[in-house]
Amino acid sequence: QVQLVESGGGLVQAGGSLRLSCAASGTIGSFNPMAWYRQAPGKQRELVASITSGSRTNYADSVKGRFTISRDNAKNTVYLQMNRLNNEDTAAYYCNAVTLGRNFWGQGTQVTVSS
């Protein structure tokens, strides 16, 4: 069974940075793709960033140039480095992985940006 555990969320001032981590029970080299989603109150869940087994990355327009997704296969962990955070980044962030066509989700970590 694949388990995903997110960490690194918290309260941060606007303009600051956070790094989220998603630790997987399996070998993430077999997960294609892995991704971060987020959902803010009153909003639909949206894709923030994804990374393939070949390390190809994609980003939502709203985070391009500010967020970076990466993976460390040796640690079975995917990261989301978030810089220059603003109030619109406030949301619950969820890790997602796909293996053999099946989706797995973490329980989420809250990111709150304040002035």
TIMI-2910 file (N, C-alpha, C, CB; in pm, 1 decimal, decimal comma, always signed):
<rs>
+----------+----------+----------+----------+----------+----------+----------+----------+----------+----------+----------+----------+------+
!      n_x !      n_y !      n_z !     ca_x !     ca_y !     ca_z !      c_x !      c_y !      c_z !     cb_x !     cb_y !     cb_z ! resn !
+----------+----------+----------+----------+----------+----------+----------+----------+----------+----------+----------+----------+------+
!    +84,4 !   -118,1 !     +0,0 !     +0,0 !     +0,0 !     +0,0 !    +88,6 !   +124,0 !     +0,0 !    -95,9 !     +0,0 !   +122,0 !  Gln !
!    +57,7 !   +219,5 !    -85,9 !   +132,2 !   +343,9 !    -94,4 !    +76,9 !   +442,8 !     +6,5 !   +126,5 !   +402,2 !   -236,7 !  Val !
!   +165,5 !   +503,2 !    +85,0 !   +127,7 !   +607,4 !   +178,8 !   +210,5 !   +732,4 !   +151,0 !   +146,6 !   +559,8 !   +325,0 !  Gln !
!   +145,1 !   +847,5 !   +155,0 !   +208,6 !   +976,2 !   +133,1 !   +184,1 !  +1063,5 !   +254,6 !   +155,6 !  +1044,0 !     +4,2 !  Leu !
!   +289,2 !  +1121,9 !   +309,3 !   +279,3 !  +1205,6 !   +427,2 !   +343,5 !  +1339,8 !   +397,8 !   +345,4 !  +1138,1 !   +549,2 !  Val !
!   +261,9 !  +1446,4 !   +401,8 !   +311,5 !  +1580,9 !   +377,7 !   +357,1 !  +1645,4 !   +507,7 !   +204,0 !  +1666,4 !   +311,0 !  Glu !
!   +453,1 !  +1736,1 !   +496,3 !   +499,1 !  +1814,2 !   +609,5 !   +557,4 !  +1945,0 !   +557,8 !   +603,6 !  +1735,5 !   +693,2 !  Ser !
!   +580,0 !  +2038,4 !   +648,6 !   +643,4 !  +2164,0 !   +614,4 !   +551,2 !  +2282,5 !   +606,1 !   +711,7 !  +2149,7 !   +488,0 !  Gly !
!   +421,4 !  +2260,7 !   +616,8 !   +328,1 !  +2371,2 !   +614,4 !   +334,7 !  +2452,3 !   +742,3 !   +188,0 !  +2320,7 !   +592,2 !  Gly !
!   +269,6 !  +2567,8 !   +739,3 !   +267,6 !  +2653,9 !   +855,8 !   +227,0 !  +2794,6 !   +821,2 !   +401,2 !  +2654,7 !   +922,0 !  Gly !
!   +250,3 !  +2884,1 !   +914,9 !   +218,5 !  +3025,3 !   +899,2 !   +344,0 !  +3100,8 !   +858,8 !   +159,0 !  +3083,7 !  +1029,3 !  Leu !
!   +333,4 !  +3180,8 !   +753,9 !   +447,5 !  +3255,8 !   +703,7 !   +400,2 !  +3393,1 !   +657,9 !   +517,7 !  +3179,9 !   +587,8 !  Val !
!   +485,6 !  +3492,8 !   +673,4 !   +452,2 !  +3626,8 !   +627,0 !   +465,4 !  +3637,5 !   +475,9 !   +541,1 !  +3730,0 !   +694,7 !  Gln !
!   +386,8 !  +3726,5 !   +417,8 !   +396,9 !  +3752,0 !   +274,8 !   +539,4 !  +3787,9 !   +237,3 !   +301,1 !  +3863,7 !   +233,0 !  Ala !
!   +583,8 !  +3731,6 !   +126,2 !   +720,5 !  +3750,0 !    +81,9 !   +816,8 !  +3645,0 !   +131,4 !   +768,0 !  +3881,4 !   +124,0 !  Gly !
!   +772,5 !  +3563,4 !   +225,3 !   +856,7 !  +3460,5 !   +281,4 !   +854,3 !  +3332,2 !   +200,9 !   +815,6 !  +3432,7 !   +421,3 !  Gly !
!   +919,0 !  +3229,4 !   +256,0 !   +934,2 !  +3102,4 !   +187,4 !   +901,3 !  +2985,7 !   +279,1 !  +1075,1 !  +3088,2 !   +133,6 !  Ser !
!   +858,4 !  +2876,7 !   +217,8 !   +838,7 !  +2749,5 !   +285,1 !   +879,8 !  +2638,6 !   +189,8 !   +691,2 !  +2731,9 !   +331,6 !  Leu !
!   +920,5 !  +2526,0 !   +246,2 !   +944,9 !  +2407,8 !   +165,9 !   +860,5 !  +2293,2 !   +218,4 !  +1094,3 !  +2370,5 !   +166,4 !  Arg !
!   +773,2 !  +2241,7 !   +133,0 !   +690,4 !  +2128,1 !   +166,6 !   +759,7 !  +1999,2 !   +126,6 !   +554,2 !  +2139,1 !    +99,1 !  Leu !
!   +738,4 !  +1895,7 !   +205,8 !   +792,9 !  +1764,3 !   +176,7 !   +681,2 !  +1662,3 !   +170,9 !   +897,2 !  +1724,0 !   +281,3 !  Ser !
!   +696,1 !  +1565,4 !    +84,4 !   +603,3 !  +1454,0 !    +72,8 !   +684,6 !  +1326,5 !    +77,1 !   +518,0 !  +1462,7 !    -57,8 !  Cys !
!   +675,9 !  +1255,8 !   +188,6 !   +748,5 !  +1131,0 !   +206,5 !   +659,4 !  +1014,4 !   +166,1 !   +796,4 !  +1115,4 !   +352,6 !  Ala !
!   +709,7 !   +929,5 !    +79,6 !   +633,9 !   +817,0 !    +27,7 !   +684,3 !   +686,1 !    +86,6 !   +641,8 !   +813,0 !   -124,6 !  Ala !
!   +591,3 !   +593,5 !   +107,2 !   +629,0 !   +462,2 !   +158,5 !   +694,3 !   +376,2 !    +52,1 !   +508,0 !   +391,2 !   +213,9 !  Ser !
!   +663,2 !   +402,0 !    -73,4 !   +718,7 !   +326,2 !   -183,7 !   +839,3 !   +394,9 !   -244,0 !   +614,2 !   +304,2 !   -289,3 !  Gly !
!   +883,3 !   +341,5 !   -354,2 !   +995,1 !   +397,6 !   -428,4 !   +939,9 !   +493,9 !   -531,6 !  +1080,7 !   +286,4 !   -495,6 !  Thr !
!   +966,5 !   +623,4 !   -512,8 !   +901,4 !   +723,4 !   -596,9 !   +949,8 !   +718,0 !   -740,4 !   +924,5 !   +861,2 !   -540,9 !  Ile !
!  +1060,0 !   +650,7 !   -765,5 !  +1103,4 !   +633,6 !   -902,5 !  +1001,9 !   +559,2 !   -987,3 !  +1234,0 !   +561,7 !   -905,5 !  Gly !
!   +913,7 !   +483,5 !   -923,4 !   +809,3 !   +411,4 !   -994,8 !   +680,2 !   +491,3 !  -1006,8 !   +781,5 !   +281,0 !   -926,1 !  Ser !
!   +675,9 !   +610,8 !   -946,8 !   +556,8 !   +694,7 !   -949,6 !   +570,2 !   +795,9 !  -1063,5 !   +535,8 !   +766,9 !   -813,0 !  Phe !
!   +471,3 !   +799,0 !  -1151,1 !   +476,1 !   +887,0 !  -1265,7 !   +335,7 !   +931,5 !  -1302,9 !   +544,1 !   +818,1 !  -1383,8 !  Asn !
!   +305,2 !  +1059,3 !  -1284,8 !   +388,9 !  +1161,3 !  -1220,5 !   +367,1 !  +1169,7 !  -1070,0 !   +361,9 !  +1296,2 !  -1282,3 !  Pro !
!   +438,6 !  +1260,0 !  -1007,1 !   +405,5 !  +1305,7 !   -873,5 !   +371,2 !  +1453,4 !   -883,6 !   +523,0 !  +1280,5 !   -772,8 !  Met !
!   +287,2 !  +1499,7 !   -793,0 !   +235,6 !  +1635,2 !   -806,6 !   +195,3 !  +1692,3 !   -672,3 !   +117,6 !  +1637,9 !   -901,6 !  Ala !
!   +185,4 !  +1823,9 !   -670,4 !   +127,7 !  +1898,3 !   -559,6 !     +1,4 !  +1967,6 !   -608,2 !   +229,1 !  +2000,9 !   -501,9 !  Trp !
!   -105,8 !  +1952,0 !   -533,2 !   -230,9 !  +2023,1 !   -554,2 !   -258,4 !  +2111,5 !   -433,2 !   -348,1 !  +1924,1 !   -578,5 !  Tyr !
!   -347,0 !  +2207,7 !   -450,5 !   -389,4 !  +2289,0 !   -337,6 !   -536,6 !  +2323,9 !   -351,3 !   -304,5 !  +2416,6 !   -327,1 !  Arg !
!   -597,7 !  +2350,4 !   -237,2 !   -737,5 !  +2389,6 !   -234,4 !   -756,8 !  +2495,2 !   -127,0 !   -829,3 !  +2267,5 !   -209,4 !  Gln !
!   -802,1 !  +2611,9 !   -169,3 !   -832,2 !  +2721,6 !    -79,2 !   -980,9 !  +2722,1 !    -48,0 !   -788,6 !  +2856,3 !   -139,9 !  Ala !
!  -1020,9 !  +2782,7 !    +64,1 !  -1163,1 !  +2789,0 !    +97,3 !  -1244,1 !  +2852,5 !    -14,9 !  -1183,7 !  +2866,8 !   +226,5 !  Pro !
!  -1353,8 !  +2787,3 !    -52,8 !  -1439,1 !  +2837,5 !   -157,7 !  -1386,9 !  +2817,3 !   -297,7 !  -1462,5 !  +2978,3 !   -136,3 !  Gly !
!  -1274,5 !  +2748,2 !   -312,4 !  -1213,6 !  +2725,9 !   -442,9 !  -1205,7 !  +2577,0 !   -473,5 !  -1074,1 !  +2789,0 !   -448,7 !  Lys !
!  -1198,3 !  +2545,2 !   -602,3 !  -1176,4 !  +2408,2 !   -644,3 !  -1029,7 !  +2371,5 !   -626,7 !  -1220,2 !  +2388,4 !   -790,2 !  Gln !
!  -1005,0 !  +2243,0 !   -607,2 !   -868,1 !  +2196,6 !   -598,8 !   -799,1 !  +2214,9 !   -733,1 !   -863,0 !  +2049,7 !   -554,7 !  Arg !
!   -676,6 !  +2263,8 !   -730,2 !   -604,1 !  +2291,8 !   -852,4 !   -465,0 !  +2231,6 !   -848,6 !   -595,9 !  +2441,0 !   -875,8 !  Glu !
!   -416,0 !  +2197,7 !   -965,4 !   -279,6 !  +2146,9 !   -978,9 !   -181,4 !  +2262,4 !   -965,8 !   -260,5 !  +2073,7 !  -1114,4 !  Leu !
!    -84,6 !  +2247,4 !   -878,2 !    +18,3 !  +2347,9 !   -857,3 !   +142,6 !  +2316,1 !   -938,6 !    +53,2 !  +2358,4 !   -709,6 !  Val !
!   +190,9 !  +2193,3 !   -927,0 !   +313,2 !  +2152,7 !   -995,1 !   +316,9 !  +2001,3 !  -1005,7 !   +438,3 !  +2205,4 !   -921,0 !  Ala !
!   +382,4 !  +1951,0 !  -1108,8 !   +398,3 !  +1807,9 !  -1126,3 !   +538,5 !  +1777,9 !  -1176,4 !   +292,8 !  +1752,6 !  -1223,3 !  Ser !
!   +581,4 !  +1654,3 !  -1153,5 !   +712,1 !  +1610,8 !  -1199,0 !   +702,6 !  +1464,7 !  -1240,9 !   +819,8 !  +1630,7 !  -1088,5 !  Ile !
!   +757,0 !  +1432,4 !  -1357,3 !   +752,4 !  +1297,0 !  -1409,9 !   +872,7 !  +1217,5 !  -1362,9 !   +746,3 !  +1298,7 !  -1562,2 !  Thr !
!   +870,2 !  +1088,5 !  -1393,9 !   +984,0 !  +1003,2 !  -1360,5 !  +1109,8 !  +1046,1 !  -1434,1 !   +952,5 !   +858,4 !  -1392,7 !  Ser !
!  +1093,1 !  +1115,1 !  -1546,6 !  +1205,3 !  +1170,4 !  -1619,6 !  +1240,8 !  +1311,6 !  -1578,7 !  +1176,7 !  +1167,3 !  -1764,1 !  Gly !
!  +1181,5 !  +1360,0 !  -1468,8 !  +1209,0 !  +1491,5 !  -1410,0 !  +1159,2 !  +1606,8 !  -1495,3 !  +1356,3 !  +1507,3 !  -1387,2 !  Ser !
!  +1062,5 !  +1580,9 !  -1582,9 !   +996,3 !  +1690,3 !  -1652,4 !   +897,2 !  +1755,8 !  -1557,4 !   +925,2 !  +1640,3 !  -1781,2 !  Arg !
!   +897,8 !  +1887,7 !  -1551,8 !   +814,4 !  +1961,1 !  -1457,4 !   +714,0 !  +2049,4 !  -1529,8 !   +900,7 !  +2045,6 !  -1364,6 !  Thr !
!   +601,0 !  +2071,9 !  -1463,3 !   +499,0 !  +2164,4 !  -1510,1 !   +446,6 !  +2242,1 !  -1391,0 !   +384,1 !  +2089,8 !  -1583,3 !  Asn !
!   +408,2 !  +2367,6 !  -1414,9 !   +362,3 !  +2455,3 !  -1308,8 !   +237,7 !  +2530,0 !  -1350,8 !   +471,2 !  +2552,9 !  -1269,5 !  Tyr !
!   +153,3 !  +2557,4 !  -1252,3 !    +43,5 !  +2648,7 !  -1275,3 !    +98,1 !  +2787,9 !  -1302,9 !    -52,3 !  +2650,3 !  -1155,4 !  Ala !
!    +28,3 !  +2862,5 !  -1387,6 !    +74,7 !  +2996,1 !  -1422,7 !    +93,0 !  +3084,6 !  -1299,4 !    -22,7 !  +3061,1 !  -1518,9 !  Asp !
!     +9,9 !  +3065,9 !  -1199,5 !    +13,3 !  +3151,6 !  -1082,1 !   +138,3 !  +3132,5 !   -996,1 !   -108,4 !  +3126,7 !   -999,2 !  Ser !
!   +210,4 !  +3021,4 !  -1015,3 !   +327,6 !  +2994,9 !   -931,7 !   +457,1 !  +2988,0 !  -1010,7 !   +308,5 !  +2866,4 !   -856,7 !  Val !
!   +450,4 !  +3000,9 !  -1141,3 !   +571,1 !  +2994,2 !  -1222,6 !   +670,3 !  +3101,8 !  -1180,2 !   +536,6 !  +3009,0 !  -1371,3 !  Lys !
!   +794,4 !  +3061,7 !  -1166,4 !   +898,7 !  +3153,4 !  -1124,6 !   +912,1 !  +3167,9 !   -974,9 !   +874,3 !  +3285,3 !  -1183,5 !  Gly !
!   +814,8 !  +3116,7 !   -899,5 !   +818,2 !  +3127,0 !   -753,6 !   +831,2 !  +2990,5 !   -686,1 !   +693,0 !  +3197,0 !   -703,7 !  Arg !
!   +768,2 !  +2889,0 !   -742,7 !   +768,4 !  +2754,8 !   -684,2 !   +856,2 !  +2661,7 !   -766,6 !   +624,8 !  +2698,8 !   -674,9 !  Phe !
!   +916,9 !  +2565,0 !   -699,0 !   +997,9 !  +2464,1 !   -765,0 !   +966,4 !  +2326,8 !   -707,2 !  +1147,7 !  +2496,2 !   -750,3 !  Thr !
!   +929,6 !  +2233,3 !   -793,7 !   +906,9 !  +2096,4 !   -751,3 !  +1031,2 !  +2014,7 !   -783,3 !   +781,0 !  +2036,3 !   -819,9 !  Ile !
!  +1066,5 !  +1925,1 !   -693,4 !  +1181,9 !  +1839,5 !   -714,1 !  +1157,9 !  +1705,8 !   -645,7 !  +1310,7 !  +1906,2 !   -661,1 !  Ser !
!  +1238,7 !  +1608,1 !   -681,2 !  +1225,6 !  +1476,6 !   -620,2 !  +1362,3 !  +1421,3 !   -585,8 !  +1151,0 !  +1380,5 !   -713,0 !  Arg !
!  +1368,5 !  +1348,1 !   -476,2 !  +1489,4 !  +1281,6 !   -431,8 !  +1455,1 !  +1134,2 !   -420,1 !  +1543,1 !  +1340,6 !   -295,9 !  Asp !
!  +1488,2 !  +1057,6 !   -522,1 !  +1450,1 !   +916,9 !   -524,4 !  +1515,5 !   +837,2 !   -411,9 !  +1486,5 !   +855,9 !   -657,8 !  Asn !
!  +1636,8 !   +875,4 !   -374,0 !  +1705,7 !   +804,7 !   -266,9 !  +1632,7 !   +818,7 !   -134,5 !  +1847,6 !   +855,6 !   -253,1 !  Ala !
!  +1566,3 !   +931,1 !   -113,4 !  +1491,4 !   +956,2 !     +9,4 !  +1342,3 !   +930,1 !     -6,4 !  +1513,1 !  +1098,2 !    +54,7 !  Lys !
!  +1300,3 !   +888,8 !   -125,9 !  +1158,5 !   +864,6 !   -153,9 !  +1073,1 !   +984,9 !   -115,5 !  +1109,8 !   +740,2 !    -79,2 !  Asn !
!  +1118,8 !  +1102,1 !   -155,0 !  +1054,5 !  +1226,3 !   -114,4 !  +1045,7 !  +1322,5 !   -231,7 !  +1130,3 !  +1290,8 !     +1,9 !  Thr !
!   +933,2 !  +1391,5 !   -241,2 !   +915,8 !  +1499,8 !   -336,7 !   +898,3 !  +1628,7 !   -257,8 !   +793,7 !  +1473,8 !   -431,6 !  Val !
!   +951,1 !  +1738,2 !   -311,0 !   +951,7 !  +1865,8 !   -241,6 !   +880,8 !  +1971,3 !   -325,2 !  +1095,2 !  +1909,6 !   -210,0 !  Tyr !
!   +832,3 !  +2072,4 !   -256,0 !   +781,5 !  +2191,9 !   -320,9 !   +841,0 !  +2312,0 !   -249,4 !   +625,3 !  +2196,2 !   -319,3 !  Leu !
!   +937,2 !  +2376,8 !   -313,3 !   +996,4 !  +2498,5 !   -260,1 !   +910,5 !  +2615,7 !   -303,3 !  +1143,5 !  +2516,0 !   -307,9 !  Gln !
!   +862,0 !  +2692,8 !   -207,5 !   +771,3 !  +2803,5 !   -234,1 !   +836,9 !  +2933,3 !   -187,7 !   +634,3 !  +2781,8 !   -163,2 !  Met !
!   +860,5 !  +3023,0 !   -281,8 !   +923,5 !  +3151,3 !   -253,9 !   +828,4 !  +3265,0 !   -286,1 !  +1053,2 !  +3166,3 !   -333,4 !  Asn !
!   +855,3 !  +3380,3 !   -226,4 !   +775,6 !  +3501,3 !   -248,7 !   +626,5 !  +3472,1 !   -234,4 !   +804,6 !  +3559,8 !   -387,8 !  Arg !
!   +593,1 !  +3411,0 !   -122,8 !   +454,9 !  +3373,4 !    -97,3 !   +366,3 !  +3496,0 !    -81,4 !   +446,0 !  +3286,2 !    +26,6 !  Leu !
!   +242,4 !  +3483,4 !   -126,5 !   +144,2 !  +3588,8 !   -111,0 !    +14,5 !  +3529,7 !    -58,3 !   +120,9 !  +3662,2 !   -244,1 !  Asn !
!    -82,3 !  +3616,0 !    -29,9 !   -205,7 !  +3571,2 !    +33,0 !   -282,0 !  +3470,0 !    -51,2 !   -293,6 !  +3688,9 !    +61,4 !  Asn !
!   -269,8 !  +3477,3 !   -182,8 !   -340,3 !  +3383,7 !   -269,9 !   -282,9 !  +3243,4 !   -263,7 !   -336,8 !  +3432,8 !   -411,6 !  Glu !
!   -166,4 !  +3227,0 !   -201,3 !   -107,7 !  +3094,5 !   -184,7 !   -163,0 !  +3021,7 !    -63,5 !    +42,0 !  +3105,4 !   -173,1 !  Asp !
!   -241,1 !  +3088,8 !    +18,8 !   -300,4 !  +3024,8 !   +135,1 !   -395,7 !  +2914,5 !    +91,3 !   -373,7 !  +3127,9 !   +222,3 !  Thr !
!   -369,3 !  +2793,1 !   +136,7 !   -448,2 !  +2677,5 !    +95,3 !   -398,8 !  +2554,2 !   +169,3 !   -440,3 !  +2656,4 !    -58,1 !  Ala !
!   -477,2 !  +2447,5 !   +159,6 !   -430,1 !  +2315,8 !   +198,6 !   -360,3 !  +2252,5 !    +79,1 !   -547,3 !  +2226,5 !   +249,1 !  Ala !
!   -239,9 !  +2205,4 !   +100,7 !   -160,1 !  +2148,4 !     -6,9 !   -156,0 !  +1997,0 !     +6,2 !    -17,6 !  +2206,5 !     -6,1 !  Tyr !
!   -177,8 !  +1927,8 !   -105,9 !   -187,3 !  +1782,5 !   -108,1 !    -85,2 !  +1723,2 !   -203,9 !   -328,1 !  +1738,7 !   -147,4 !  Tyr !
!    -20,9 !  +1618,3 !   -160,2 !    +70,2 !  +1542,6 !   -243,7 !     -6,9 !  +1434,7 !   -317,6 !   +183,5 !  +1481,2 !   -159,9 !  Cys !
!    +28,7 !  +1413,0 !   -443,0 !    -37,6 !  +1314,1 !   -526,2 !    +66,5 !  +1230,4 !   -599,9 !   -133,2 !  +1382,1 !   -626,0 !  Asn !
!    +39,9 !  +1101,6 !   -611,1 !   +128,3 !  +1012,5 !   -684,8 !    +45,1 !   +916,1 !   -767,1 !   +222,2 !   +935,9 !   -589,5 !  Ala !
!    +97,3 !   +879,2 !   -882,2 !    +31,7 !   +784,1 !   -971,3 !   +126,3 !   +669,0 !   -998,1 !    -12,0 !   +851,7 !  -1103,8 !  Val !
!    +77,8 !   +548,7 !   -977,1 !   +153,5 !   +430,1 !  -1012,8 !    +57,0 !   +325,7 !  -1067,2 !   +232,7 !   +375,1 !   -890,9 !  Thr !
!    +92,5 !   +266,6 !  -1180,4 !     +8,7 !   +168,0 !  -1248,4 !   -132,7 !   +221,2 !  -1271,2 !     +3,5 !    +38,3 !  -1167,7 !  Leu !
!   -142,0 !   +350,8 !  -1300,5 !   -269,2 !   +412,7 !  -1329,8 !   -356,2 !   +443,1 !  -1209,7 !   -343,0 !   +327,7 !  -1420,2 !  Gly !
!   -308,6 !   +421,9 !  -1088,7 !   -385,9 !   +445,7 !   -967,2 !   -334,7 !   +568,8 !   -894,0 !   -380,4 !   +323,5 !   -875,3 !  Arg !
!   -427,3 !   +649,8 !   -844,6 !   -394,1 !   +771,3 !   -772,3 !   -386,0 !   +747,9 !   -622,1 !   -495,8 !   +878,5 !   -802,1 !  Asn !
!   -286,3 !   +811,3 !   -559,6 !   -271,1 !   +810,5 !   -415,2 !   -256,5 !   +953,4 !   -367,4 !   -150,0 !   +724,7 !   -371,6 !  Phe !
!   -314,7 !   +982,5 !   -250,5 !   -316,6 !  +1116,9 !   -195,3 !   -269,7 !  +1118,1 !    -51,6 !   -455,1 !  +1176,1 !   -204,9 !  Trp !
!   -198,1 !  +1224,6 !    -15,9 !   -169,8 !  +1251,0 !   +123,2 !   -287,2 !  +1321,0 !   +188,4 !    -43,7 !  +1334,1 !   +137,3 !  Gly !
!   -278,5 !  +1340,9 !   +319,8 !   -387,3 !  +1403,8 !   +393,0 !   -381,1 !  +1556,1 !   +391,2 !   -386,9 !  +1355,7 !   +534,4 !  Gln !
!   -272,6 !  +1611,9 !   +344,6 !   -262,8 !  +1755,1 !   +327,4 !   -185,3 !  +1824,3 !   +437,8 !   -398,1 !  +1813,2 !   +318,7 !  Gly !
!   -131,1 !  +1940,3 !   +404,1 !    -65,0 !  +2026,9 !   +499,9 !   -107,0 !  +2170,7 !   +471,3 !    +90,0 !  +2010,8 !   +493,1 !  Thr !
!   -138,0 !  +2244,6 !   +576,3 !   -192,9 !  +2378,8 !   +561,8 !    -81,9 !  +2481,6 !   +548,7 !   -282,6 !  +2413,0 !   +680,4 !  Gln !
!    -96,3 !  +2569,9 !   +450,8 !     -8,3 !  +2684,6 !   +433,3 !    -92,5 !  +2810,3 !   +447,4 !    +64,9 !  +2680,5 !   +294,9 !  Val !
!    -53,6 !  +2896,9 !   +539,5 !   -124,1 !  +3021,8 !   +561,9 !    -25,7 !  +3137,2 !   +550,5 !   -194,0 !  +3022,3 !   +699,8 !  Thr !
!    -56,7 !  +3232,5 !   +463,6 !    +29,3 !  +3347,4 !   +439,0 !    -38,2 !  +3470,8 !   +496,0 !    +58,7 !  +3364,8 !   +287,1 !  Val !
!    +33,4 !  +3545,7 !   +577,2 !    -19,4 !  +3665,0 !   +640,3 !    +73,5 !  +3782,6 !   +617,1 !    -40,2 !  +3642,1 !   +789,6 !  Ser !
!    +20,6 !  +3903,0 !   +641,3 !   +101,3 !  +4023,1 !   +626,5 !   +183,6 !  +4048,5 !   +750,9 !    +13,3 !  +4143,3 !   +596,7 !  Ser !
+----------+----------+----------+----------+----------+----------+----------+----------+----------+----------+----------+----------+------+
</rs>
